């Protein structure tokens, strides 16, 4: 069995981070649950978010 070490990087927040935009592309074809995915993204987003459903 192979062991993998994970490193966590601490993100430094600065003034430039305030202008960042998160873009999420959701592939969907007749997906009845896409609204739940969008609601979840909107609830978890901390900044500006752009959601594209294709």
N, C-alpha and C positions, 0 to 999 in steps of 0.2 A: 504494500500500500504506500502511496506517495503522499508525503505531507507538504502542504503548501502554506507558506507564511504570508499573512496578509498585513500590509502596512496601511495605516490610516494617516491621511494627511489632514492636518488642521487647516481650515480655510481662514485666511486673514480677510476680514471685512474692511473695506476702505470705501472712500467716497465714490470710486468708479463702479463698485458693485451695485450701487443703487440704480444705475441705468441699464442693467442687464435684463435681457428678455429671454424667458424660457419658451422654446417652441416645441410643441409636441404634435406629432403626426399619428393619427389613429386610423389604421386601415379598417374599413368596415363595409360589409356587404350584407344588407338586410339584417343587421345586428340589432335585436330588440333590447339589448342591454347597454348600448353605447351611451345612453344618458347617464347611467350609473358611473361609467368610467369618467365622463366629463365632470360630473358632480364631485367625484373623488379627487380629481386633479385640481379643481377649483378650491376645494376645502384644504388641500395640502400645500398649495402654492403660497409662497411667502412674498413674492414680488410680482412683477408683470409676467403674464403668461399668454401665449398665443396657442390656440388649439385648432388644428386643421383635421377635419374628418374627411377621408377620401374613400 
